[in-house]
Amino acid sequence: MKRKLTIDDVKAAVMGGAILGGGGGGIIEAGERAASLALQVGTPELWSVDEFDPQGLSVTVALVGAPAAPHPFVQPRHLMRTLELLQRELPQGQRLVAMHTNENGAETTVNGWLHAALCGLPVIDLACNGRAHPSSIMGALGLHTEDDYVSIQGYAGGAPERYIEGAARGRLEATSAVVRRASIDAGGLVAVARNPVTVEYAQQHGAPGAISFAIALGKAYLEGGMEAAARHLKGRVVAEGTVRRYRCEQREGLDVGIVELDDDDGATTLHFVNEYMVLEQQGRAIARFPDLVMTFAEDGYPLVSARVVEGQRIRVLHAPGSNLLLSRTMFMPELYLPLEQAIGQAFAPKASVAAHA
């Protein structure tokens, strides 16, 4: 179905995305600004996958960097520049027909809305993955397993004194490393347009319906708060307490850290790499990524990992990964190795587990 995105979609998409961010996925205020601006400058449209020629070319639009980075700076002109840089690298005669986001998050659910408003291409109701994840390869539709695939990534961002742009072409791991390095040099964040694929491929290997899923979750939250969101996800609140210890440091363009709660009986500890990776209680892991673990302020407002502070009272929501729209990359153990090294423990799912979407 084709439809115009409206002001009513903005808050729902951003709040639903914030919850599905699982600690990452960007900042709520920035997501609201970007989505609202898109509606001010144009009329972005959201199309379902069945509205396209399956062989039409779509591109992932995303932001790459660490949410707690010291000097993030990305403007609308940077977003459009990434499309220009990528288009230059496409074979002669090939043109994009659409864009899709890499993941759901407060900022990432609305990735592409501003691009669409400015250039007229529609946004596909699809994400590379239906929840936020920390690495670019996790949001690359399994293309690293395609031996003949050549990744193209256009990137741009940074304040004038740190501005960087470019296009990288090559193996997926190599081009992703180039963009991650660029995000550090830019002050913590760059916009990227990357990895053109056919709509058919995106549908088969991504999470169709992910944007509508986030909007529906956001509406449930706006109507009934954290408890309604938990019911919508068939999850539950598993902890509530005061943050007695919080550590967050930037490592290779990612936020890596820990949250420890002084709660009644759970002895709750959260390990994160942008997103929450492992939830422990009484020294035992009770949830592991890609299960959704999300923190909320005492008033029920979604709280990303980069905004947690010591002495703050928070609540913790857990929803099983089986209740989410997940792509196949969430079940590739090899993609978890750098995350496991970052937090010092193994938590990758078994390779035999099938993706939900």
C-alpha positions as CSV (number, residue, x, y, z in Angstrom):
1,M,0.0,0.0,0.0
2,K,1.2,3.5,-0.8
3,R,0.5,6.3,1.7
4,K,1.8,9.7,2.5
5,L,3.5,10.0,5.9
6,T,1.8,12.5,8.2
7,I,2.4,14.4,11.4
8,D,0.5,11.7,13.3
9,D,3.1,9.2,12.2
10,V,6.1,11.2,13.5
11,K,5.7,10.7,17.3
12,A,4.5,7.1,16.9
13,A,7.4,6.2,14.6
14,V,10.0,7.8,16.8
15,M,8.7,6.5,20.1
16,G,8.1,3.0,18.7
17,G,11.5,3.1,17.2
18,A,13.1,4.3,20.4
19,I,11.7,1.2,22.2
20,L,12.8,-1.1,19.4
21,G,16.2,0.6,19.6
22,G,17.0,-1.5,22.7
23,G,19.3,1.1,24.1
24,G,20.6,2.4,20.7
25,G,19.1,3.6,17.5
26,G,19.6,7.3,18.1
27,I,18.1,10.0,20.2
28,I,14.4,10.7,20.4
29,E,14.7,14.5,20.0
30,A,16.8,14.1,16.9
31,G,14.4,11.6,15.4
32,E,11.5,14.0,16.0
33,R,13.4,16.9,14.4
34,A,14.3,14.9,11.3
35,A,10.9,13.5,10.7
36,S,9.1,16.8,11.4
37,L,11.5,18.6,9.0
38,A,10.8,16.0,6.3
39,L,7.1,16.9,6.5
40,Q,7.9,20.6,6.4
41,V,10.0,20.5,3.2
42,G,8.0,17.8,1.3
43,T,5.6,14.9,1.3
44,P,7.5,11.6,1.9
45,E,5.7,8.5,1.0
46,L,5.8,5.0,2.5
47,W,5.3,2.1,0.1
48,S,5.0,-1.6,0.9
49,V,7.3,-3.9,-1.0
50,D,4.6,-5.2,-3.3
51,E,4.3,-1.7,-4.9
52,F,7.7,-2.1,-6.6
53,D,9.2,-3.9,-9.5
54,P,11.0,-6.7,-7.7
55,Q,14.1,-5.9,-9.8
56,G,14.1,-2.2,-8.9
57,L,17.1,-1.0,-7.0
58,S,16.8,0.2,-3.4
59,V,19.5,1.5,-1.1
60,T,20.0,1.5,2.7
61,V,20.2,4.9,4.3
62,A,21.6,5.1,7.8
63,L,23.7,7.0,10.3
64,V,26.9,5.4,11.5
65,G,28.6,6.3,14.8
66,A,28.4,6.3,18.5
67,P,25.3,7.9,20.2
68,A,27.4,9.3,23.0
69,A,30.2,10.7,20.7
70,P,31.5,14.2,21.6
71,H,30.8,16.1,18.4
72,P,28.2,14.5,16.2
73,F,27.1,16.7,13.3
74,V,24.9,15.6,10.3
75,Q,22.7,18.0,8.3
76,P,20.1,17.5,5.5
77,R,22.7,18.4,2.9
78,H,24.9,15.6,4.1
79,L,22.0,13.1,3.6
80,M,21.5,14.1,0.0
81,R,25.2,14.1,-0.6
82,T,25.5,10.5,0.3
83,L,22.9,9.6,-2.4
84,E,24.8,11.7,-5.0
85,L,28.1,10.0,-4.1
86,L,26.6,6.5,-4.3
87,Q,24.7,7.2,-7.5
88,R,28.0,8.2,-9.2
89,E,29.4,4.7,-8.4
90,L,26.5,2.8,-9.9
91,P,26.9,1.2,-13.4
92,Q,25.7,3.4,-16.2
93,G,21.9,3.2,-16.7
94,Q,21.1,2.0,-13.2
95,R,19.0,4.3,-11.0
96,L,17.5,4.0,-7.5
97,V,13.7,3.5,-7.2
98,A,13.5,3.6,-3.4
99,M,15.3,3.8,0.0
100,H,15.0,1.7,3.1
101,T,16.4,2.1,6.6
102,N,18.9,-0.1,8.3
103,E,17.0,-0.7,11.5
104,N,14.3,0.5,13.9
105,G,15.4,3.2,16.4
106,A,14.4,6.7,17.6
107,E,16.3,8.2,14.7
108,T,16.7,5.2,12.4
109,T,13.0,4.3,12.0
110,V,12.7,7.7,10.2
111,N,15.8,7.3,8.1
112,G,14.9,8.1,4.6
113,W,12.0,10.4,5.3
114,L,14.0,13.6,4.8
115,H,15.7,12.1,1.7
116,A,12.3,11.2,0.3
117,A,10.9,14.6,1.0
118,L,13.8,16.3,-0.9
119,C,14.3,13.9,-3.8
120,G,10.9,12.3,-4.3
121,L,11.9,8.7,-4.0
122,P,9.6,6.6,-1.7
123,V,10.6,4.9,1.5
124,I,10.0,1.1,1.6
125,D,8.1,-0.2,4.6
126,L,11.1,-2.4,5.4
127,A,14.3,-2.3,7.4
128,C,17.4,-4.4,7.1
129,N,16.5,-5.4,10.6
130,G,13.4,-4.7,12.7
131,R,15.4,-3.8,15.8
132,A,18.6,-1.7,16.4
133,H,22.0,-3.4,16.2
134,P,25.5,-2.1,16.7
135,S,27.4,-3.1,13.5
136,S,27.0,-2.1,9.9
137,I,27.3,-5.7,8.8
138,M,24.4,-6.8,11.0
139,G,22.3,-4.3,8.9
140,A,23.6,-5.5,5.5
141,L,21.1,-8.2,4.7
142,G,23.7,-11.0,4.8
143,L,25.5,-9.5,1.8
144,H,28.8,-10.5,3.3
145,T,27.9,-14.1,2.4
146,E,27.5,-13.2,-1.3
147,D,30.9,-13.9,-2.8
148,D,30.3,-11.7,-5.9
149,Y,28.7,-8.7,-4.2
150,V,30.5,-5.4,-4.5
151,S,29.5,-3.0,-1.7
152,I,29.2,0.7,-2.5
153,Q,28.9,3.2,0.3
154,G,28.6,7.0,0.1
155,Y,29.2,8.9,3.3
156,A,29.2,12.5,4.5
157,G,29.2,14.4,7.8
158,G,30.9,16.5,10.4
159,A,31.1,20.2,11.3
160,P,33.1,22.3,8.8
161,E,36.4,21.8,10.7
162,R,35.8,18.0,10.7
163,Y,33.8,17.5,7.5
164,I,34.5,14.3,5.6
165,E,32.8,12.7,2.6
166,G,33.6,10.0,0.1
167,A,32.5,6.8,-1.6
168,A,34.0,3.4,-0.9
169,R,33.7,0.4,-3.2
170,G,34.8,-3.2,-2.4
171,R,34.1,-6.0,0.0
172,L,31.4,-5.3,2.6
173,E,33.7,-5.6,5.6
174,A,36.3,-3.3,4.1
175,T,33.8,-0.5,3.0
176,S,32.0,-0.7,6.4
177,A,35.4,-0.2,8.1
178,V,36.1,2.9,6.0
179,V,32.7,4.4,6.9
180,R,33.2,3.6,10.6
181,R,36.6,5.3,10.6
182,A,35.1,8.3,8.8
183,S,32.5,8.6,11.6
184,I,35.2,8.9,14.1
185,D,37.1,11.5,12.1
186,A,33.9,13.5,11.6
187,G,33.4,13.8,15.4
188,G,31.3,10.7,16.0
189,L,28.7,10.5,13.2
190,V,28.2,10.4,9.4
191,A,25.3,9.8,7.1
192,V,25.6,6.9,4.7
193,A,23.8,5.5,1.7
194,R,25.0,2.0,1.1
195,N,24.6,-1.4,-0.4
196,P,22.2,-1.1,-3.3
197,V,20.2,-4.3,-3.8
198,T,17.0,-5.3,-5.6
199,V,13.7,-4.8,-3.8
200,E,13.3,-8.6,-4.1
201,Y,16.5,-9.2,-2.3
202,A,15.7,-6.8,0.5
203,Q,12.3,-8.4,0.9
204,Q,13.8,-11.9,1.2
205,H,16.6,-11.0,3.6
206,G,15.3,-8.0,5.5
207,A,12.3,-7.2,7.7
208,P,9.3,-6.2,5.6
209,G,6.7,-4.2,7.5
210,A,9.2,-2.9,10.0
211,I,8.2,0.7,9.8
212,S,4.5,-0.1,10.3
213,F,5.5,-2.3,13.2
214,A,7.3,0.6,14.9
215,I,4.4,3.0,14.3
216,A,1.9,0.5,15.8
217,L,4.1,0.0,18.8
218,G,4.5,3.7,19.2
219,K,0.8,4.3,19.2
220,A,0.4,1.6,21.9
221,Y,3.0,3.4,24.0
222,L,1.5,6.8,23.5
223,E,-1.9,5.6,24.5
224,G,-0.9,3.4,27.4
225,G,2.7,4.0,28.4
226,M,5.4,1.5,29.1
227,E,3.0,-1.2,30.3
228,A,1.1,-1.0,27.0
229,A,4.3,-1.2,25.0
230,A,5.3,-4.3,27.0
231,R,1.9,-5.9,26.3
232,H,2.2,-5.1,22.6
233,L,5.6,-6.8,22.4
234,K,4.4,-9.7,24.7
235,G,7.2,-8.7,27.0
236,R,7.4,-7.6,30.7
237,V,9.1,-5.3,33.1
238,V,11.9,-7.3,34.7
239,A,13.7,-4.8,36.9
240,E,13.3,-1.4,38.6
241,G,15.9,0.3,40.7
242,T,18.6,3.1,41.0
243,V,21.7,3.1,38.8
244,R,24.6,2.6,41.2
245,R,27.2,2.2,38.5
246,Y,27.3,3.4,34.9
247,R,30.3,3.3,32.5
248,C,30.3,4.3,28.8
249,E,33.3,4.7,26.6
250,Q,33.8,5.0,22.8
251,R,35.7,2.2,21.2
252,E,36.1,2.2,17.4
253,G,33.1,4.4,16.9
254,L,30.8,2.4,19.3
255,D,29.5,3.1,22.9
256,V,30.6,0.2,25.1
257,G,29.6,0.0,28.8
258,I,27.7,-1.3,31.7
259,V,24.7,-0.4,33.8
260,E,24.3,-1.8,37.3
261,L,21.1,-1.3,39.4
262,D,20.6,-1.2,43.1
263,D,17.3,-3.0,42.9
264,D,15.3,-5.0,45.4
265,D,16.4,-8.6,44.6
266,G,17.5,-8.8,41.0
267,A,21.1,-7.6,41.2
268,T,20.5,-6.4,37.7
269,T,23.4,-5.7,35.3
270,L,23.1,-4.6,31.7
271,H,26.0,-4.8,29.2
272,F,25.8,-2.7,26.1
273,V,27.5,-2.0,22.8
274,N,25.3,0.8,21.7
275,E,22.3,-1.6,22.3
276,Y,21.9,-3.8,25.4
277,M,23.6,-7.1,24.7
278,V,23.1,-9.1,27.9
279,L,20.8,-8.7,30.9
280,E,22.0,-10.4,34.0
281,Q,20.2,-10.9,37.3
282,Q,21.9,-12.6,40.3
283,G,24.9,-13.2,38.1
284,R,22.9,-15.2,35.5
285,A,22.1,-14.1,32.0
286,I,18.3,-13.9,31.5
287,A,18.3,-12.2,28.2
288,R,20.7,-12.0,25.3
289,F,20.7,-10.0,22.1
290,P,18.7,-10.1,19.8
291,D,16.2,-10.3,22.6
292,L,15.0,-6.7,23.2
293,V,16.1,-5.1,26.5
294,M,15.2,-1.5,26.9
295,T,15.5,1.0,29.8
296,F,13.0,3.6,30.7
297,A,13.1,6.6,33.1
298,E,11.0,6.5,36.2
299,D,8.3,8.3,34.4
300,G,8.1,5.7,31.7
301,Y,10.0,7.7,29.0
302,P,12.4,5.6,26.8
303,L,16.0,6.0,27.9
304,V,18.8,5.0,25.5
305,S,22.1,3.6,26.9
306,A,24.0,6.8,26.2
307,R,21.6,8.9,28.4
308,V,21.7,6.7,31.5
309,V,23.3,8.4,34.6
310,E,24.3,7.2,38.0
311,G,21.7,7.9,40.8
312,Q,18.8,7.8,38.3
313,R,15.9,5.5,38.9
314,I,15.1,3.4,35.9
315,R,12.9,0.4,34.8
316,V,13.9,-2.4,32.4
317,L,11.7,-4.0,29.8
318,H,12.5,-7.4,28.2
319,A,10.8,-8.9,25.1
320,P,11.9,-12.1,23.5
321,G,13.4,-11.8,20.0
322,S,10.8,-14.2,18.7
323,N,8.2,-11.4,19.1
324,L,10.2,-9.0,16.9
325,L,10.8,-8.7,13.1
326,L,14.4,-9.9,12.8
327,S,16.5,-10.4,9.7
328,R,18.8,-13.4,9.1
329,T,21.9,-11.5,10.2
330,M,20.7,-11.7,13.8
331,F,21.3,-15.5,13.7
332,M,24.8,-15.4,12.2
333,P,27.2,-16.2,15.2
334,E,30.2,-14.9,13.3
335,L,28.8,-11.4,13.4
336,Y,28.8,-11.4,17.2
337,L,32.5,-12.0,17.7
338,P,33.6,-8.3,18.0
339,L,30.6,-7.6,20.3
340,E,31.5,-10.5,22.5
341,Q,35.1,-9.3,22.7
342,A,33.8,-5.8,23.6
343,I,31.9,-6.9,26.7
344,G,34.0,-9.9,27.5
345,Q,31.5,-12.7,27.3
346,A,29.9,-15.0,24.7
347,F,26.2,-14.6,23.9
348,A,25.7,-15.3,20.2
349,P,22.6,-17.4,19.3
350,K,23.0,-20.8,17.8
351,A,23.5,-20.8,14.1
352,S,20.6,-23.3,13.7
353,V,18.0,-20.8,15.1
354,A,15.7,-19.6,12.3
355,A,14.9,-15.9,11.8
356,H,11.4,-14.7,12.6
357,A,11.0,-12.6,9.5
